[in-house]
């Protein structure tokens, strides 16, 4: 077992009973995260669009580009504190990290592969049968095992030790400029705190969906594509503000 330490002020992380976090599972998930065999032509991994040095965001690109050179319509989200999310993707179409991890491999504008082909390549590669056996007790692994390993790894991507966190723990004082920014942030002057709440779990997201008024014509329906509810047109998941200096460009 691998215990995920809950940072001060954070809520409890809900981990599925059928996918407990283990040392072996996380190690396998990290290996798969950077594995190009998951893509149709062996050139792209999850890490291609989720760059660790940029808070696992997509290298400053406005729209993410898939393995075939096809440009998508959204920005690949930064992978930060996903273990506390209640839904995934900008439009919330996945309810769990395990479900989310299944989609990019078969998405035609992302990795454009099939899971059957991806699993076949992994089984032919050195070490993966041993890796999956160590993590899940089977050499006849499936896409569900791969998704579980990826989810375990992503749950360990935790950000919590900013200057704001240190201030909330009374370890440092903020500068006058930072205090001015905080005052704007937590008041009606900036109105940031309603969606990026500091005190309620310190995740800097409300994990809900909002239309931020950027679009006058909706070429991307957002949450409405999932729910079919016209009231959800233009609503997207509130992103966390953690590591935001690294994750431009902003919005969906």
Beta strands, then each sheet from edge to edge (+ up, - down):
strand 1: 209-210
strand 2: 236-237
sheet 1: 1+ 2-
end
